[in-house]
Amino acid sequence: MASTYAFSAGAHGHWRISSIVACRGAGLAPAEALTIHPCEPGPIDDTTSWRLLGTLSNLRYATRDEVAGLRVRQEGLDRRQATHAALIPIKKSAAWWDLAQDERRAIFEETSQHTRIGMDYLPAIARRLHHSRDLGEPFDFLTWFEFAPTDEPAFDELLARLRATREWDFVEREVDVRLVRTEPV
């Protein structure tokens, strides 16, 4: 399995883009569809509106107990009923990255309770985090979520809770891309 993925937006794709909203900072160019595929080196196709790259990595701020809890409760991606999705690219400020890892962990979990909030929405909402900062990308993280249409209000609640935390004081750019699956699993 490839560890670096490309999120390519254009006229065609496995997911139809229903909206692109700039929550903080600059948004992304309009596009009709999105495809997620293993990263292929080389130039972006002329028909691509934008492409974001992200690498799968270890869970950097999670404790052993949190990782175990996530593994027990979180379901995988590509579930038949999960026909809706969201791609949320996030860039954090220099002030965030100037903190030591234990200081970021304290804000991420002890203060903001990021993992605990996310656990409240499992297994209905599945997610996968891609790291982009070390790739020189415009965002630090690409978070991919999948859920059933009936779980979209819960997903919106999850986002509202996370955006109300101290951690979000360090977010300088965030885009919310909503999608609907165009091809069956």
Secondary structure, DSSP 4 states (H G I P E B T S, - for coil): --SEEEEEEES--SEEEEEEEEEES------SEEEEEE---SPPPTTEEEEEEEE----SS--HHHHHHHHHH---S--TT--EEEEEEEEE-HHHHHS-HHHHHIIIIIIT-HHHHHHTTTTTSEEEEEE-GGGT-S-SEEEEEEE-GGGHHHHHHHHHHHHTSGGGGGEEEEEEEEEEE-S--
